[in-house]
Amino acid sequence: MLRQMWNDEAGFVVSAELVLVSSMLVIGLIVGMSEVQHAVVSELNDVADAIGEINQSYSYPGFSKKDNYKTHAQTSGSDFEDQKDDCDQNQCDIACDAPSNESRKSR
């Protein structure tokens, strides 16, 4: 029975087929992981844009106590207006510069 099982080749995967199938699986995994990476980066970009849109402005009024046209206490108010940051809403592009030739050294 052992000799019959040893010589039986029914269902045996030829090594060339195994290499082909495994190569296709690896290529499929690489493409799939690349798409996952692009999706994650896109979602993180959306989160960063949402954080950049938060309005951090504030304002509070001052007060004073006057009695018979004499000021007894006074506190000034304050105001801050939030400005857009440099890279909010993908305004700046992070990329490598093109290569350039070396220039002459100045003396």
C-alpha positions as CSV (number, residue, x, y, z in Angstrom):
1,M,0.0,0.0,0.0
2,L,2.9,2.4,0.8
3,R,4.5,1.6,-2.6
4,Q,1.1,2.3,-4.4
5,M,0.8,5.7,-2.6
6,W,4.4,6.5,-3.4
7,N,3.9,5.9,-7.2
8,D,0.5,7.5,-7.4
9,E,0.7,10.8,-9.1
10,A,-3.1,11.7,-9.3
11,G,-3.6,15.2,-8.0
12,F,0.2,15.9,-7.8
13,V,1.0,19.6,-8.4
14,V,3.9,20.0,-10.8
15,S,6.5,22.4,-9.5
16,A,6.1,24.7,-12.5
17,E,2.4,25.1,-11.8
18,L,3.2,25.7,-8.1
19,V,5.6,28.5,-9.1
20,L,3.1,30.0,-11.5
21,V,0.3,30.0,-8.9
22,S,2.4,31.4,-6.1
23,S,3.8,34.1,-8.4
24,M,0.2,35.2,-9.3
25,L,-0.7,35.2,-5.6
26,V,2.2,37.4,-4.7
27,I,1.5,39.8,-7.5
28,G,-2.1,40.0,-6.5
29,L,-1.1,40.6,-2.9
30,I,1.3,43.4,-3.9
31,V,-1.4,45.2,-5.9
32,G,-4.0,44.7,-3.2
33,M,-1.7,46.1,-0.5
34,S,-0.9,49.0,-2.7
35,E,-4.6,49.8,-3.1
36,V,-5.0,49.6,0.7
37,Q,-2.1,52.0,1.2
38,H,-3.7,54.5,-1.2
39,A,-7.0,54.2,0.5
40,V,-5.4,54.7,4.0
41,V,-3.4,57.7,2.8
42,S,-6.5,59.3,1.3
43,E,-8.5,58.9,4.5
44,L,-5.7,60.3,6.6
45,N,-5.5,63.2,4.2
46,D,-9.2,63.8,4.8
47,V,-8.7,63.7,8.6
48,A,-5.8,66.2,8.3
49,D,-8.0,68.5,6.1
50,A,-10.8,68.4,8.7
51,I,-8.3,69.3,11.5
52,G,-7.0,72.2,9.4
53,E,-10.5,73.5,9.0
54,I,-11.1,73.8,12.8
55,N,-11.6,77.5,13.6
56,Q,-9.4,78.4,16.5
57,S,-10.4,82.1,16.7
58,Y,-11.5,83.5,20.0
59,S,-12.7,86.7,21.5
60,Y,-13.8,88.0,24.9
61,P,-15.0,91.5,25.8
62,G,-13.5,93.7,28.4
63,F,-15.4,95.3,31.2
64,S,-15.1,98.4,33.3
65,K,-16.8,99.9,36.4
66,K,-17.4,103.6,36.3
67,D,-18.9,105.7,39.1
68,N,-19.6,109.4,38.6
69,Y,-17.4,109.4,35.4
70,K,-14.5,107.9,37.4
71,T,-13.2,104.6,36.3
72,H,-12.6,102.2,39.3
73,A,-11.7,99.0,37.4
74,Q,-11.1,98.1,33.8
75,T,-10.2,95.0,31.9
76,S,-9.4,95.1,28.2
77,G,-10.9,92.5,25.9
78,S,-8.9,90.4,23.5
79,D,-9.3,89.0,20.0
80,F,-7.5,86.4,17.8
81,E,-8.5,85.5,14.3
82,D,-7.3,82.1,13.0
83,Q,-5.5,82.3,9.6
84,K,-5.2,79.4,7.1
85,D,-2.0,77.3,7.5
86,D,0.4,76.8,4.6
87,C,-0.7,73.2,3.7
88,D,-4.4,73.3,4.6
89,Q,-6.5,71.7,1.8
90,N,-3.4,70.4,0.0
91,Q,-2.1,73.8,-1.0
92,C,1.5,72.7,-0.9
93,D,3.0,69.8,-2.7
94,I,5.7,67.7,-1.1
95,A,7.9,66.4,-3.8
96,C,11.6,66.1,-4.7
97,D,13.2,68.8,-6.7
98,A,14.6,68.0,-10.1
99,P,18.3,67.3,-10.3
100,S,20.6,70.1,-11.2
101,N,24.2,70.5,-12.2
102,E,26.8,71.6,-9.7
103,S,27.7,75.2,-9.9
104,R,31.2,76.7,-9.6
105,K,32.5,77.4,-6.2
106,S,32.8,81.0,-5.3
107,R,36.0,82.2,-3.7
